[in-house]
Amino acid sequence: QVQLVESGGGLVQAGGYLKLSCATSGRRFNVATMAWSRQAPGKQREFVASIQSDGSTTDADSGKGRFTISRDVDKRTIDLQMNSLKPEDTADYYCWDVDINYWGQGTLVTVSS
């Protein structure tokens, strides 16, 4: 059974940083394409970054140079390091198993100006 549990969200000032983690369960950790998406109030959910089983990553333009997705094998987490945060990064952030279209419950990130 797949479970995805996000953590690490919170309130931060513009220019600050946060690290989100997605704890995974089941056997898919090393084989799945995993991703982070976000949904701001009143907006559609949008792609943030993904990481494939071979470690290759894809980043949305909105986070390039600021956000880094990674896979922690020891902790079995998919992490999103977010630096130089902007108020427009405020959103619910969701962990996503792309291959089976399975989503976590999300963690809220609020960036104050």
N, C-alpha and C positions, 0 to 999 in steps of 0.2 A: 504494500500500500504506500502510495506516495504522499509525503507531507512536506509542505514548504512553509516555514515560519520566519517571517521577517522581523528584524530588530534594528535598533540604532537610530531611529528617527528622533526628532526633537526640534527645539527652537534654537536657532543660531542667528547671529548677526551677519549681515552682508559682508562678504570677504572671508568668512569663517569656513570651517570644514566639518564634515561628518563622515562616518564610515557606516554603511548599512551592511548587514549580514543576513543571509538567507540560509537557515539551517535546513538541511535536506535529510530525508529518510528514504529507505528503500534502496534498490539496487541500481538506480538510474544515475547516481551522482557522477560516475566516471564516463558515462556513455552519452548522456543527454546534452543537447544544446540548451544552455540556460541563459536567461536574459533578465534584465530589469526594464520595467516600463513605469510610467508615471501618469497620473491624472490630476490636473489642476482643477480647482472649482469652476464649474461651468464649461469645461473643455473636454474634448475627447482624449481618451488614453493614447499616449504616444510612446514609441520605442525610445529607450535610453542607450542600452548597450547589451551585447550578447557575447557569450564565450562558447566555443565548440569543444568537443571532447579532446581535440588535439591542441587546445590552448589558444587557438586563433581567436581574435576578438574583432568585433565590429562596433563602432561608436556612432551615435547620432551626432549631427553637426552641433546641436545645442550644448553638448557636453564635451566636445573634443578639446583636448588640452587641459580639461578640468576634472573630468570623471575617468576613473579607471576601474574596469571590472576584472575580477580575478577569482581563481578557484583555490581554496585552501583544502588540500587533500587530508591533512591531519584532522582538521575540525569538521570536514565535510560541509563547508559553507561556500556559498557564492557571495563574494563581497563586492561592494561598490564604494570606492573611495571617492568622495566628492570634495573638491577644493574650490576656493574662490567662489563660494556660493553667492547667488544673486537672488533678489526677491522673486524673480520670475521662475526660480527653481522650486518654489513652494508648490507642493503637491503630495498626494498619496503615492508612495512608491511600492510597486508590486514585483515580486519575484515570479518567474514564469518558466515552466518547462515547455519549451517551444514545440518539441516533438509530439507531445501528447496534449498540448494546449491546456496545461494545468497551472492554476494560479494560486499564489498565497493570499493571505488576507490583507496585506498591505501594512505599511508603516508611514506615519505622517511626518513630513519634513516641512518646517516653516522657517522661512528666511526673512528676517526683519530688516528694514532699510535704516 
